[in-house]
Amino acid sequence: WVGISGAWRTNDRQVERDVREAVRAIFEERNGIVTGGALGVDYFAADEAFTYDPKAERIKIAVPSSYENYIKHLYMWAKGHETGDEPITKKDVVKLEMRLNAIKEANPSAIIPCGMTSAGEIAKDAYYARNSVVVDLSDELLAFHINKSKGTQDTIDKARAKGIHVRVKDYLRPPLP
């Protein structure tokens, strides 16, 4: 199992190509992926993996709460885009939800809830707990470290502490407007 970690902000076509290429190589080697179910790198990885594994037998997606609560949280977060407070759009969330729903329908055990499960806001700690689950389920980690993301660094640090092989691709991208 190869953990895939990376930021959800400031992605571009090069990052997407690199993630998709890496996932293709993982599946060509008959391995599986573990990722966090977020936008950006996680979405690219899950989307590419599902094209190679439509039964989702080699896909594990850790989400930072119950699945239903996580999806609600993402839609609430996208509402902040309308006011300019958040960089994600409803269109982003719909696309992610469609992919995660397809994976869940193919293999309900592929979606792994962690962190809090009650309704409400998902705290930052839940995302860091999710990173721990990704590392715990992985035999190695491939990190797409964009703009020194703290969340990706957290996952890298946890993987190194676990003693698993870590590969890091660093990217510096201009901040979103």
LUMVEX-522867 format. One record per residue: residue number from 1; residue in three letters; chain; x, y, z of N, C-alpha, C in turn. Coordinates in nm, 3 decimals. Layout:
! residues N
REC  resi  resn  chain      npx      npy      npz     capx     capy     capz      cpx      cpy      cpz
REC   NUM   ALA      A        X        Y        Z        X        Y        Z        X        Y        Z
...
//
This chain:
! residues 177
REC  resi  resn  chain      npx      npy      npz     capx     capy     capz      cpx      cpy      cpz
REC     1   TRP      A    0.084   -0.119    0.000    0.000    0.000    0.000    0.088    0.124    0.000
REC     2   VAL      A    0.060    0.213   -0.096    0.136    0.337   -0.107    0.046    0.452   -0.065
REC     3   GLY      A    0.087    0.521    0.040    0.014    0.641    0.082    0.045    0.754   -0.013
REC     4   ILE      A   -0.058    0.828   -0.048   -0.044    0.946   -0.134   -0.088    1.066   -0.052
REC     5   SER      A    0.001    1.165   -0.041   -0.030    1.284    0.038    0.005    1.408   -0.043
REC     6   GLY      A   -0.071    1.513   -0.022   -0.041    1.638   -0.090   -0.146    1.742   -0.060
REC     7   ALA      A   -0.116    1.862   -0.097   -0.204    1.975   -0.067   -0.327    1.977   -0.158
REC     8   TRP      A   -0.429    2.043   -0.111   -0.549    2.060   -0.192   -0.553    2.199   -0.256
REC     9   ARG      A   -0.467    2.287   -0.212   -0.461    2.423   -0.269   -0.346    2.432   -0.368
REC    10   THR      A   -0.353    2.530   -0.453   -0.243    2.569   -0.542   -0.193    2.451   -0.628
REC    11   ASN      A   -0.283    2.367   -0.673   -0.246    2.261   -0.765   -0.252    2.316   -0.907
REC    12   ASP      A   -0.179    2.253   -0.995   -0.183    2.291   -1.135   -0.173    2.166   -1.220
REC    13   ARG      A   -0.171    2.184   -1.351   -0.171    2.068   -1.442   -0.047    1.980   -1.423
REC    14   GLN      A    0.066    2.041   -1.390    0.188    1.961   -1.370    0.174    1.870   -1.249
REC    15   VAL      A    0.123    1.924   -1.139    0.102    1.842   -1.019    0.004    1.730   -1.052
REC    16   GLU      A   -0.105    1.764   -1.118   -0.205    1.662   -1.153   -0.142    1.554   -1.241
REC    17   ARG      A   -0.065    1.592   -1.341    0.001    1.492   -1.428    0.094    1.403   -1.346
REC    18   ASP      A    0.171    1.463   -1.257    0.265    1.385   -1.176    0.192    1.286   -1.086
REC    19   VAL      A    0.084    1.329   -1.023    0.008    1.241   -0.935   -0.052    1.126   -1.016
REC    20   ARG      A   -0.115    1.159   -1.126   -0.179    1.055   -1.209   -0.076    0.956   -1.263
REC    21   GLU      A    0.039    1.006   -1.304    0.146    0.919   -1.354    0.195    0.826   -1.242
REC    22   ALA      A    0.213    0.879   -1.124    0.258    0.799   -1.010    0.156    0.690   -0.976
REC    23   VAL      A    0.028    0.724   -0.978   -0.076    0.626   -0.946   -0.080    0.517   -1.053
REC    24   ARG      A   -0.066    0.555   -1.179   -0.061    0.453   -1.285    0.053    0.354   -1.259
REC    25   ALA      A    0.170    0.407   -1.224    0.286    0.320   -1.196    0.257    0.228   -1.076
REC    26   ILE      A    0.193    0.281   -0.973    0.159    0.201   -0.855    0.067    0.085   -0.895
REC    27   PHE      A   -0.032    0.114   -0.977   -0.126    0.010   -1.018   -0.065   -0.088   -1.117
REC    28   GLU      A    0.026   -0.040   -1.201    0.096   -0.131   -1.292    0.181   -0.230   -1.215
REC    29   GLU      A    0.228   -0.190   -1.096    0.305   -0.280   -1.009    0.213   -0.367   -0.923
REC    30   ARG      A    0.080   -0.355   -0.943   -0.022   -0.432   -0.873   -0.032   -0.396   -0.725
REC    31   ASN      A    0.004   -0.272   -0.692   -0.008   -0.222   -0.556   -0.136   -0.142   -0.543
REC    32   GLY      A   -0.165   -0.095   -0.423   -0.282   -0.013   -0.398   -0.243    0.120   -0.337
REC    33   ILE      A   -0.341    0.211   -0.328   -0.314    0.342   -0.270   -0.400    0.366   -0.147
REC    34   VAL      A   -0.348    0.453   -0.062   -0.419    0.504    0.055   -0.406    0.656    0.046
REC    35   THR      A   -0.518    0.726    0.053   -0.512    0.871    0.046   -0.620    0.931    0.136
REC    36   GLY      A   -0.623    1.063    0.141   -0.708    1.131    0.239   -0.843    1.180    0.193
REC    37   GLY      A   -0.881    1.160    0.070   -1.015    1.196    0.026   -1.044    1.344    0.015
REC    38   ALA      A   -0.940    1.427    0.005   -0.961    1.571   -0.008   -0.957    1.612   -0.156
REC    39   LEU      A   -0.971    1.739   -0.179   -0.955    1.793   -0.314   -0.806    1.791   -0.350
REC    40   GLY      A   -0.772    1.829   -0.471   -0.633    1.839   -0.512   -0.567    1.704   -0.528
REC    41   VAL      A   -0.452    1.686   -0.467   -0.371    1.565   -0.483   -0.451    1.440   -0.449
REC    42   ASP      A   -0.525    1.441   -0.338   -0.604    1.323   -0.300   -0.707    1.290   -0.408
REC    43   TYR      A   -0.775    1.392   -0.460   -0.874    1.368   -0.565   -0.808    1.310   -0.690
REC    44   PHE      A   -0.697    1.370   -0.734   -0.629    1.319   -0.853   -0.593    1.172   -0.836
REC    45   ALA      A   -0.541    1.137   -0.718   -0.501    1.000   -0.690   -0.621    0.905   -0.691
REC    46   ALA      A   -0.727    0.943   -0.622   -0.847    0.857   -0.615   -0.911    0.842   -0.753
REC    47   ASP      A   -0.918    0.950   -0.826   -0.980    0.947   -0.958   -0.901    0.855   -1.053
REC    48   GLU      A   -0.770    0.870   -1.054   -0.687    0.786   -1.140   -0.692    0.640   -1.096
REC    49   ALA      A   -0.686    0.617   -0.966   -0.690    0.480   -0.914   -0.818    0.409   -0.955
REC    50   PHE      A   -0.931    0.481   -0.950   -1.059    0.419   -0.981   -1.067    0.377   -1.127
REC    51   THR      A   -0.995    0.445   -1.215   -0.995    0.403   -1.356   -0.923    0.269   -1.372
REC    52   TYR      A   -0.828    0.239   -1.284   -0.754    0.113   -1.289   -0.818    0.006   -1.202
REC    53   ASP      A   -0.898    0.046   -1.106   -0.955   -0.047   -1.009   -1.101   -0.012   -0.983
REC    54   PRO      A   -1.190   -0.037   -1.081   -1.330    0.002   -1.066   -1.404   -0.073   -0.955
REC    55   LYS      A   -1.346   -0.178   -0.902   -1.406   -0.247   -0.788   -1.353   -0.190   -0.656
REC    56   ALA      A   -1.258   -0.098   -0.665   -1.198   -0.029   -0.549   -1.143   -0.127   -0.447
REC    57   GLU      A   -1.082   -0.234   -0.494   -1.022   -0.332   -0.404   -0.883   -0.291   -0.358
REC    58   ARG      A   -0.819   -0.202   -0.434   -0.684   -0.156   -0.400   -0.684   -0.005   -0.375
REC    59   ILE      A   -0.796    0.045   -0.322   -0.811    0.187   -0.289   -0.860    0.199   -0.146
REC    60   LYS      A   -0.792    0.280   -0.067   -0.836    0.312    0.069   -0.837    0.463    0.081
REC    61   ILE      A   -0.951    0.516    0.125   -0.967    0.661    0.140   -1.003    0.690    0.286
REC    62   ALA      A   -0.914    0.757    0.356   -0.940    0.796    0.495   -1.001    0.936    0.495
REC    63   VAL      A   -1.115    0.949    0.560   -1.181    1.080    0.570   -1.185    1.121    0.718
REC    64   PRO      A   -1.182    1.253    0.746   -1.161    1.300    0.883   -1.284    1.298    0.974
REC    65   SER      A   -1.389    1.229    0.935   -1.510    1.216    1.018   -1.592    1.106    0.956
REC    66   SER      A   -1.720    1.097    0.994   -1.807    1.006    0.920   -1.815    1.056    0.776
REC    67   TYR      A   -1.838    0.966    0.684   -1.842    1.005    0.543   -1.950    1.111    0.518
REC    68   GLU      A   -2.068    1.088    0.571   -2.180    1.181    0.549   -2.147    1.319    0.604
REC    69   ASN      A   -2.091    1.323    0.724   -2.056    1.451    0.784   -1.947    1.521    0.703
REC    70   TYR      A   -1.852    1.445    0.653   -1.744    1.502    0.574   -1.798    1.570    0.448
REC    71   ILE      A   -1.888    1.503    0.379   -1.946    1.563    0.257   -2.024    1.690    0.292
REC    72   LYS      A   -2.102    1.687    0.399   -2.174    1.808    0.443   -2.076    1.921    0.474
REC    73   HIS      A   -1.968    1.886    0.543   -1.865    1.983    0.578   -1.806    2.048    0.453
REC    74   LEU      A   -1.777    1.968    0.352   -1.720    2.023    0.228   -1.817    2.121    0.160
REC    75   TYR      A   -1.947    2.087    0.158   -2.045    2.178    0.098   -2.056    2.308    0.179
REC    76   MET      A   -2.049    2.298    0.311   -2.052    2.420    0.393   -1.928    2.504    0.364
REC    77   TRP      A   -1.815    2.439    0.349   -1.690    2.507    0.320   -1.697    2.578    0.186
REC    78   ALA      A   -1.757    2.513    0.087   -1.769    2.573   -0.046   -1.855    2.699   -0.043
REC    79   LYS      A   -1.948    2.707    0.051   -2.029    2.830    0.063   -1.941    2.950    0.092
REC    80   GLY      A   -1.827    2.928    0.159   -1.733    3.036    0.186   -1.670    3.091    0.060
REC    81   HIS      A   -1.672    3.012   -0.047   -1.618    3.058   -0.175   -1.701    3.176   -0.229
REC    82   GLU      A   -1.830    3.168   -0.206   -1.920    3.274   -0.254   -1.885    3.409   -0.192
REC    83   THR      A   -1.832    3.409   -0.071   -1.796    3.534   -0.004   -1.647    3.566   -0.021
REC    84   GLY      A   -1.576    3.476   -0.089   -1.433    3.498   -0.111   -1.346    3.449    0.004
REC    85   ASP      A   -1.409    3.379    0.101   -1.333    3.333    0.218   -1.262    3.200    0.195
REC    86   GLU      A   -1.306    3.121    0.099   -1.247    2.989    0.076   -1.221    2.967   -0.073
REC    87   PRO      A   -1.114    2.894   -0.106   -1.079    2.875   -0.247   -1.150    2.758   -0.315
REC    88   ILE      A   -1.235    2.682   -0.243   -1.301    2.570   -0.310   -1.442    2.610   -0.352
REC    89   THR      A   -1.486    2.552   -0.461   -1.617    2.584   -0.516   -1.710    2.465   -0.500
REC    90   LYS      A   -1.838    2.491   -0.515   -1.937    2.383   -0.511   -1.907    2.283   -0.622
REC    91   LYS      A   -1.864    2.331   -0.737   -1.829    2.242   -0.849   -1.718    2.146   -0.808
REC    92   ASP      A   -1.616    2.196   -0.734   -1.508    2.111   -0.684   -1.563    2.000   -0.594
REC    93   VAL      A   -1.653    2.039   -0.504   -1.708    1.944   -0.408   -1.795    1.840   -0.479
REC    94   VAL      A   -1.875    1.883   -0.575   -1.960    1.789   -0.649   -1.873    1.684   -0.718
REC    95   LYS      A   -1.767    1.728   -0.782   -1.676    1.636   -0.852   -1.614    1.536   -0.754
REC    96   LEU      A   -1.567    1.584   -0.640   -1.508    1.496   -0.540   -1.613    1.400   -0.485
REC    97   GLU      A   -1.730    1.451   -0.453   -1.837    1.366   -0.398   -1.874    1.255   -0.497
REC    98   MET      A   -1.884    1.288   -0.624   -1.918    1.187   -0.725   -1.813    1.075   -0.728
REC    99   ARG      A   -1.685    1.112   -0.723   -1.580    1.010   -0.726   -1.583    0.926   -0.598
REC   100   LEU      A   -1.593    0.991   -0.482   -1.597    0.917   -0.356   -1.721    0.828   -0.347
REC   101   ASN      A   -1.835    0.876   -0.395   -1.956    0.794   -0.395   -1.937    0.670   -0.482
REC   102   ALA      A   -1.875    0.686   -0.598   -1.851    0.572   -0.687   -1.760    0.469   -0.621
REC   103   ILE      A   -1.656    0.517   -0.554   -1.565    0.427   -0.483   -1.640    0.357   -0.370
REC   104   LYS      A   -1.719    0.432   -0.294   -1.794    0.376   -0.182   -1.896    0.273   -0.231
REC   105   GLU      A   -1.960    0.301   -0.342   -2.058    0.207   -0.398   -1.989    0.078   -0.444
REC   106   ALA      A   -1.872    0.090   -0.504   -1.798   -0.027   -0.551   -1.746   -0.111   -0.435
REC   107   ASN      A   -1.703   -0.044   -0.328   -1.646   -0.114   -0.213   -1.664   -0.027   -0.089
REC   108   PRO      A   -1.772   -0.046   -0.014   -1.797    0.038    0.103   -1.681    0.044    0.202
REC   109   SER      A   -1.602   -0.063    0.212   -1.491   -0.063    0.308   -1.371    0.018    0.258
REC   110   ALA      A   -1.376    0.069    0.136   -1.268    0.154    0.084   -1.267    0.291    0.149
REC   111   ILE      A   -1.382    0.336    0.201   -1.392    0.465    0.269   -1.378    0.439    0.419
REC   112   ILE      A   -1.277    0.501    0.478   -1.244    0.475    0.617   -1.263    0.604    0.698
REC   113   PRO      A   -1.372    0.611    0.775   -1.392    0.731    0.858   -1.298    0.729    0.978
REC   114   CYS      A   -1.245    0.844    1.012   -1.161    0.856    1.131   -1.188    0.992    1.193
REC   115   GLY      A   -1.144    1.012    1.311   -1.171    1.139    1.377   -1.313    1.144    1.428
REC   116   MET      A   -1.367    1.261    1.439   -1.501    1.277    1.496   -1.608    1.225    1.401
REC   117   THR      A   -1.719    1.181    1.454   -1.826    1.126    1.372   -1.958    1.199    1.389
REC   118   SER      A   -1.968    1.293    1.481   -2.093    1.364    1.500   -2.105    1.478    1.400
REC   119   ALA      A   -2.227    1.528    1.385   -2.249    1.639    1.293   -2.179    1.764    1.344
REC   120   GLY      A   -2.142    1.849    1.253   -2.081    1.974    1.292   -1.949    2.000    1.222
REC   121   GLU      A   -1.884    2.103    1.264   -1.757    2.146    1.206   -1.648    2.042    1.231
REC   122   ILE      A   -1.566    2.019    1.132   -1.453    1.927    1.147   -1.331    2.011    1.183
REC   123   ALA      A   -1.275    1.985    1.299   -1.160    2.061    1.347   -1.034    2.019    1.272
REC   124   LYS      A   -0.936    2.109    1.270   -0.809    2.083    1.203   -0.744    1.955    1.256
REC   125   ASP      A   -0.760    1.928    1.385   -0.702    1.807    1.445   -0.753    1.680    1.377
REC   126   ALA      A   -0.878    1.682    1.330   -0.933    1.564    1.263   -0.858    1.535    1.133
REC   127   TYR      A   -0.815    1.640    1.064   -0.738    1.621    0.941   -0.600    1.563    0.973
REC   128   TYR      A   -0.539    1.607    1.082   -0.411    1.551    1.123   -0.427    1.406    1.169
REC   129   ALA      A   -0.540    1.374    1.234   -0.568    1.235    1.271   -0.586    1.150    1.146
REC   130   ARG      A   -0.650    1.206    1.046   -0.666    1.136    0.918   -0.530    1.107    0.857
REC   131   ASN      A   -0.436    1.201    0.865   -0.300    1.178    0.813   -0.236    1.058    0.883
REC   132   SER      A   -0.260    1.045    1.012   -0.207    0.931    1.088   -0.263    0.800    1.035
REC   133   VAL      A   -0.391    0.798    1.003   -0.453    0.677    0.950   -0.393    0.642    0.814
REC   134   VAL      A   -0.373    0.743    0.729   -0.311    0.718    0.598   -0.175    0.652    0.619
REC   135   VAL      A   -0.095    0.705    0.709    0.038    0.649    0.735    0.027    0.509    0.793
REC   136   ASP      A   -0.063    0.489    0.890   -0.078    0.357    0.953   -0.115    0.249    0.852
REC   137   LEU      A   -0.190    0.285    0.748   -0.235    0.188    0.648   -0.136    0.172    0.532
REC   138   SER      A   -0.027    0.248    0.533    0.067    0.249    0.420    0.196    0.176    0.451
REC   139   ASP      A    0.252    0.118    0.346    0.384    0.055    0.354    0.493    0.150    0.308
REC   140   GLU      A    0.454    0.252    0.235    0.544    0.360    0.193    0.460    0.482    0.165
REC   141   LEU      A    0.525    0.598    0.152    0.453    0.723    0.129    0.512    0.797    0.011
REC   142   LEU      A    0.425    0.847   -0.074    0.463    0.935   -0.184    0.394    1.069   -0.157
REC   143   ALA      A    0.474    1.171   -0.127    0.420    1.302   -0.091    0.447    1.402   -0.202
REC   144   PHE      A    0.343    1.473   -0.241    0.351    1.583   -0.336    0.343    1.710   -0.251
REC   145   HIS      A    0.460    1.761   -0.213    0.470    1.868   -0.114    0.467    2.004   -0.184
REC   146   ILE      A    0.352    2.066   -0.181    0.328    2.191   -0.253    0.337    2.307   -0.154
REC   147   ASN      A    0.426    2.401   -0.183    0.443    2.520   -0.100    0.463    2.488    0.049
REC   148   LYS      A    0.535    2.380    0.074    0.568    2.342    0.212    0.443    2.327    0.300
REC   149   SER      A    0.338    2.268    0.242    0.212    2.248    0.313    0.234    2.182    0.449
REC   150   LYS      A    0.173    2.239    0.553    0.189    2.185    0.688    0.125    2.047    0.701
REC   151   GLY      A    0.012    2.028    0.637   -0.055    1.897    0.643    0.028    1.788    0.577
REC   152   THR      A    0.085    1.818    0.461    0.170    1.720    0.393    0.295    1.695    0.475
REC   153   GLN      A    0.352    1.799    0.535    0.470    1.781    0.618    0.437    1.694    0.739
REC   154   ASP      A    0.319    1.712    0.796    0.275    1.628    0.907    0.274    1.481    0.866
REC   155   THR      A    0.222    1.453    0.748    0.217    1.315    0.699    0.357    1.261    0.675
REC   156   ILE      A    0.444    1.341    0.615    0.584    1.301    0.592    0.652    1.268    0.725
REC   157   ASP      A    0.636    1.355    0.823    0.698    1.334    0.954    0.648    1.205    1.019
REC   158   LYS      A    0.518    1.180    1.011    0.461    1.059    1.071    0.511    0.934    0.999
REC   159   ALA      A    0.524    0.940    0.867    0.573    0.825    0.791    0.720    0.797    0.826
REC   160   ARG      A    0.799    0.901    0.836    0.940    0.882    0.874    0.951    0.825    1.015
REC   161   ALA      A    0.867    0.872    1.106    0.870    0.821    1.242    0.829    0.673    1.245
REC   162   LYS      A    0.741    0.634    1.155    0.699    0.493    1.145    0.810    0.408    1.083
REC   163   GLY      A    0.901    0.474    1.012    1.012    0.401    0.950    0.982    0.347    0.812
REC   164   ILE      A    0.878    0.401    0.747    0.849    0.355    0.611    0.920    0.444    0.510
REC   165   HIS      A    0.941    0.389    0.392    1.008    0.463    0.285    0.922    0.584    0.245
REC   166   VAL      A    0.985    0.700    0.232    0.915    0.823    0.195    0.981    0.882    0.071
REC   167   ARG      A    0.899    0.909   -0.030    0.944    0.981   -0.149    0.870    1.115   -0.152
REC   168   VAL      A    0.944    1.223   -0.172    0.884    1.356   -0.171    0.914    1.427   -0.302
REC   169   LYS      A    0.809    1.481   -0.363    0.824    1.570   -0.479    0.786    1.709   -0.430
REC   170   ASP      A    0.882    1.802   -0.431    0.856    1.938   -0.384    0.815    2.028   -0.500
REC   171   TYR      A    0.719    2.115   -0.473    0.672    2.213   -0.570    0.659    2.348   -0.499
REC   172   LEU      A    0.697    2.453   -0.567    0.670    2.588   -0.519    0.578    2.652   -0.622
REC   173   ARG      A    0.461    2.694   -0.577    0.360    2.753   -0.664    0.319    2.888   -0.611
REC   174   PRO      A    0.283    2.981   -0.699    0.233    3.110   -0.649    0.103    3.090   -0.573
REC   175   PRO      A    0.080    3.170   -0.469   -0.046    3.157   -0.393   -0.166    3.192   -0.479
REC   176   LEU      A   -0.280    3.134   -0.441   -0.404    3.166   -0.511   -0.442    3.311   -0.487
REC   177   PRO      A   -0.506    3.375   -0.585   -0.546    3.517   -0.567   -0.648    3.533   -0.458
//
